[in-house]
Amino acid sequence: MKKMDVKKLLMPVCLAFTLSLPLSHVKAQTVNDNNTPLHLMKPAYRIGYGIPTTDEVKKTMDRILQYVASETPAVLVDKNTGREVTKTKEINEQTQLKQGGFRLTSYEWGVTYSAVLAAYQATGDVAYRDYAYQRHRLLADIAPAFTRLHAEGKTIDGNVRRVVDPHALDDAGAVCCSMIKAMLADPKLPLRPLIDNYIHYIMDQEYRLPDGTFARLRPQKNTVWLDDMFMGIPAVAYMGRLTGESKYYDEAVRQIKLFSERMWVPEKKLFRHGWVEEMIPHTAFHWGRANGWAILTLCEVLDVLPENHPGRQQILELLRAHAEGLAALQHHDGFWHQLLDRSDTYLETSATAIYAYCLAHAINCGWISAKAFGPVALQAWHAVASCVNERGQVEGVCVGTGMGFDAAFYAYRPVHVMAAHGYGPAIWAGAEIIRLLQLQHPKLNDSAVHFYDQEVPTDQPIFNYDGKIRF
């Protein structure tokens, strides 16, 4: 590089450091290492750094909630006239859920329902709880009428068909799990028939490999998708908590083991996105959001799996290894790449939000070290928050993605604010970051985020681990 090119490259950095000094100080004297604490200059972070307040986090979450509420009306209408249908006896072939920007019955919205329930627990704000309850109740109220029409061979709204006659784990698992969580919190909710219908599909009807692993017949025969860990396993584990039946816990643990045998790449401490039975070698593309579904599955199962279950320790060790692999690949702005181990692919928001939740949750549960992973989780939240615009839309989210076996397929997937995959994870991340701020003891020390075992009684810019100044 030419000498002049280096000067041009460094000019913005030099200007940023100069502008960070008080103007009077800069004019009064020449800055040097003796008269100015250069180490305390504020770096020119692109998206923010440090310890947010719980109010700041919740304001971001509230914007998202207000936006998604406006885009997901809990209303039935006649699809030809647009007239609102208010009585279940009026439901017929022409009745559908009123269409907004997102679908009330998709797996992405199952994630959102779980997220708002967690947000209610973290904040006490009933608006989050009521968002899920209102839509859960609507689906429960209308399911019998649509089930009857479907049994009669009538064509029904596709969004409701996912509820009454699921065809894939995508239709069943995430929404089912959110409903189980709601019922565990409020047993009076009328959700059990829907839960039982979903679980029947997952346990008895979903396609599997001969050894029982959840699988698909696309894009190749006997393909295992990492996504299906989340689409199926957490609902099964939560059914164990709802019913007390050990068979559900055992099946959840067995599925994690089966997936890990095919999908876990130990030298990377990451999961591959897809595995095809007849493919040799089994190529590995470490897609960000799919790895998010995997670590989220581990968190969800550990939340309900009994402490004395013989499979618990193995899952805990897998979570710790995955957290370590992910943390090592975080971009310095807090995001993760679309392909985790390929820094030439774009920075993606939904995966970053899932990791922010999972790492913060694992810290709060005592599964991983706050000192090691707390700063990673907070920086991930800063990244997510930077992608929530004034309307409450989540930007930088990869759209729905099938499976490919070349880097270009993943690297050029579009991003869009209407990609539903970012909204639940962003709310879920915010909720857990609030808990992290409430339960842990983060502090800026020498300009860096550190987590301490207890509250440190000082506001000095540099201090020893106990808050005393003796360096």
N, C-alpha and C positions, 0 to 999 in steps of 0.2 A: 504493500500500500504506500502511495506517495505521502510525503510529509504533510502537504496541504490537506490531504484527505483525512489524516488523523486529527488535525486541528478542527476540521469541520465536524467530525464525529464527536469530539469531546466538548464542543462549544455548548450544546444544550445542558450537559451535565455540569459544566463549570458555572453557567448562568444560574442553574437551579440552586447550587450551593451558595452563590453570592446573594441571591434574592432571599434565601432563608435567614440571613442575618438582619438585625435591625438596621434600617437605613442610616440612622444617625451614627451608628457604630462604624459602618462601612466608610462613611464620609470622613469620620474623625481621624481614623488611623489606618494603617496598612494591616490587614489581617495576617496573623501568623500563629504559630503553635503556642506561643507564650501568652498572647493576650486574648485568645478566643478558644472556648471549649469546642473545637471542631467536631469532636466525637458526639456532641449533643445536637448537632445540626439535624434538622428534619429531612429525612430522605424523600425523594420525589416518587413516592409510591403511586402506581397507576390506578389502583382500585381501593386503596385504604389498607390500614394495618392497625393492629392493636386490639384492644378489648372493647367491644361494643357494649352499650347499656341494654338492659332488657327492654326498655321502652323503644329504643331504636330498632331492635329486632322485631318487636311486635308490630310496630308501624309498617314495616315491610310486609310482614305476614298479613296484616289487615288489608293492605292494598290488594294483595293476591286474592284473599277471600271475597272481597267486594267485587272484584272482576269476575271470578268464576261463578259467583252467585248470580250475576247478571247474565251469564252465558249458559246457565243450566237451569232453566225454569222447571219447577216440579209441578207440571201441569199436563193434562191430557187435552187433546184437541181433535176435531174432525179434520182429516188431512185434505179434504176437498174444499171445505168452507172456512177452516180456521176457527170455527166455533169451539169454545171451551166446553169440555165434557166434564161435568162435576159429579155425576152419579155412576157408580159401577154398573148399574143395570142398563145404562145407556151405551156401554161399550159394545162395539161391533167391528167388522172388518175394516172400517174406515177410520177407526180410532188409533191415534198414535201419541207417543210422548212429544210434546212441543219441542221443536228443534231449536237449540241454541248453538253456540260454537263448539260444545263438547257433548259427549254421549254419557248419559247417566248410568249405563250398564256395562261400560267397557272396563277392561282391567286397569287402564290408567285411572279411571274414576274410582275403582276399588282402592287404589293407592291413595287417592285424594280423601276418600272417606276415612281410611285409617289415619291419615295425616291430621285431619281436622279433629278427630277424637283425641289424638295425642296432644294437639294444640289446646283443646279444652282442659285436659288434665294439667298441662303446664301453666296455663294462664288463668283458668277459671272463667274465661269469657264464654258465656253460653251460646254466643252466635256461632261458634265453631261446632259445638255439639249439635245444635239445632239444625245446622246445615245438613249434617249426615242423617239425623233422625227423620227429618222431613222427607228426604228422598228414599230412605229405607222404608218408611211407612207407606209411602205412595206405591212402591213396588210390591210390598206385601198386600196392599189393598186391592190392587188391580190384577195380581197374578191369577186368582181363581177364574176370573172371567176370560182372560186371555188363554189360560190352559184349556178351558172348555172349547173355545173357538178353534184352537190348534188341534185338539183331539177330533174335532169335526171335519178336519181337512181344510179349514179356512186359512187364507193367507193373513198373517198378523204382522204387526210392526216388528221389524228386525231387531230393534233395540230391546223390545220386550221378549222376543223369542229367545234371546240369550239367557234370560232369566228362567223361563218356563221349560226350555228345551236346549240346554247347553250342548254345543257341538265340539268344544275344544277347552283346554285348560284356560286359555285366554278368557273364555266366557265365564268361567266358574270361580277359579281360586281366589283372586284378589277381592272381588266383591263379597264372596262368601266369608273370607277371613274378616273383613271389616264388619260384617253383620254379626259374626260370633263375638267380636270385641264389644260391639254395641250391646248385645244380649248379656254378656258377662257384667257389663256396667249397669244394665237395666233389664232384668229378666222379664219385665212385663211387656217388652216390645214384641210384636206379633211376627217375629222373623223365623221361627223354627221351621215351618214348612219349606221356606225357601232355602234355608241352610241345609236341611236334609236332602233336598233335591240336588243342590250343588254337590254335596259330599257323595251322593250316590253316583253322580257322573264321574267324579275324580277317582273314587275307589273302585268302581265296577265297570265303567264304560270307556275310559280314556285308553287309547292305544298304548301298548307297551312292548318292549323287547321281551324275548323269552325269559329273561331273568327278572322281569318285573319293572324295569326302568321305564319311566314315562318317556315316550318317543313320538315322533311324527313320521308321516310318509312323504314329507316334502322338506327341502327340495329334492332329496334323494330318499330311496327306501331306507327305513330304519335309521333316521337321523335323530340324534339327541341334541336338543337346544338348551343352552345354559339358562335362557330365559325361563324355561319350564321348572327350574328349581323353585322360583318365586311363584309362578302361576299355579303350582300345585301343592307344594310341601307345607307352607305355613298354615293353610286352611286345615290340612290334616292334623298338624300338631295342635292347633287351637281347638279342634274338635275333641282332642283328648282332654283338654282343660274343661271344655263345656260338659262333656259326658262322664269324665272320670275313667274312661275305658282305655286300658294300656295299649290296645291294638293300634290305636291311632298314633300314639307316641312311637311305638315300635316301627310303624310304617314310615313315619317322617324321618326317623334316624336311618332306616334302611335306604330310603331314596337318596339322602345326602351321601351316604357311603357309595351307592351305585354311581351317582353323578360324579363324585370325586375321583373314582377309579378311572373314569374316561376323560374327564374334563380338566382336572387339576394338573398344572405344569409346575412341578416342584422347584426346578431351577430358576423359574421366573417368579414364583410365589403368586401366580395369577392363574385364572381359568381361561381355557380356550372357549370361543363362542360356540363352535359346532363340532360334532363328532359324527362321522358316517361309518356305519358298520363295515362296508366293503372298501373303505378308503385306506390305502397304505402308501406313504405314511399318513398319519392323522395330523394334518396341518393345524397350526395354531395361530389364530388371529384374536388378539386380546382386546375385544371391543369394550369400551368403557361402560356403557349402560348395562350390558349383560353381566359384567363383573359386579356392577352395582346390585343387580337382582340377586346375585349369588351371595354377597356378604349380607345383604338385607335378609335373605332367607336364614342365614346362620343366626342373625340377631333375633329374628322372630321366633325361631324354634327354641333358642336358649331362653327366651323370655318365659316360656311355658313348660319346657321340659323339666320333669322332676329332678331335683338335685342328685338323687340316688340312682338315676337311670344309667345303666352301664355304657350307653353311647355318648353321654354328655361330655366327657373329657376329650374325646376325639374331636367332637365338633368345636369345642372351645379352643383346642390347639390349632385347628384349621382356621378359625377366625383370626387368631393371633398371627399366624403366618401370613394370611391374606392382608391383614392390616399393615403388616411390615412391608409386604411387596408393594402395596398401593402407596404408602407414605413416601417410599423412595422415589416414586415417579411423579409426585406433585410438582406442577409448574410453579415458578416463583411468584406468579400472580394468584396462586391459590387454586387454579383449575387443574383438571386432568385432561389429557388429550383424547381425541376420539378413538384412536388406537393407542392404548396406554403406553406401549413401549416404543412408539414412533413419534418423535417430537416434531416431525414435519407435518403431522395431521393437526386439525384445528382443535382449539380448546372448547370443550363441550359442557353445557350447564347441567343437564339432568343427572349425568353420572357424578358430577361434582357435588350436587345437592344430596344424592344418595350417600356418598361417602361422608359428607359433613354430618348427616344424621347418624350413620352407623358408627363412625369413630367416636362422636360425642356420646352416643348411647352406650357403647362398649366401655368408655371411661366411666360414665355415671353408674354403670352396673359393676364396676370393679374388675372387668375382664381384661383390660389393657391399661397401660400406664398413662396417667394424666401428664406426667412430665414429658414423655416421649411423643404422645399423640395429641395432647391438648392444643399446642400451637398449630398443628396441622389442621385440626377441626375448625379452629377459629379463622384461619386464613381461608379455608374452603368456604366458610359462611360469608366472609367479605366478598369472595368471588361471586357467589350466588346472589347476594344482595345487589351487587353492581349490575346484575342482569335483569333486575325487576324494574320496569319503567314506571312512569308516573300513573299510567292506567292500571298497573298491577299485572301487566303481561310479563311473562318470563321469556327472555330472549336467549338466543344461542343454543336452542334445544334441537337435537337431531330428530328428524321425523321418524315415523315407524320404519323399522329396518328388518328385512329378511336376513338370509344367511348367504354369505359369499366366501370364496376361497382365494381372493386376491385383494391386495391392499387398496387398489383403486376403488373397489366397491364401497368400502367403509370411508375412505378419505374424502370421497365426493358426495356422500349423502347430504341432502339439503338440510338446512335449519329453518325453523319457522316459529313465529310466536303462537300459532294455533296448534303446534305439536303438543298434544295433551300430556305427554310424558314428564314435562317439567313442573307442573303445578303442584301435584301432591308432594313430590320430593322436596320442593322448595319450602312448603308449609311445614312439612315433617322436620326438615333440617332446622328451621327457625325454632320450632317447639323444643327440640332437644338442645339447641344452643342456649335457650333460656334456662333450661334445667342445668346445663353445664355451668352457666354463670351463677346460678343459685347454689349449686352443690359443691363446686370446686373453688379454687383460690388462685385465679390468674392475676398476674401483676406485670406491668412493664418495668424491667430492670435493665439499665444500660441500653435503653431503646428496644429491647427484645421482649417478646412475650414469654413468660415463664409461668409454670403451674407449681404451686407450693402445697405442702401437706396441710397447712392451716393459714389463716389470714395473716399477712405480714403487716405489722403496725408501723408503716412508714410511707411517705409520699416522696421520698428522696429519689432522684433520678437513677442513682446507683447505690446498691446496698448489698450486704451479705445475706445469706439464706435466711437468717433470723430477723432481718430488718435493721440490724446494727450497722453503724458506719465505722469500719476500722480497717480500711484498705490503705 
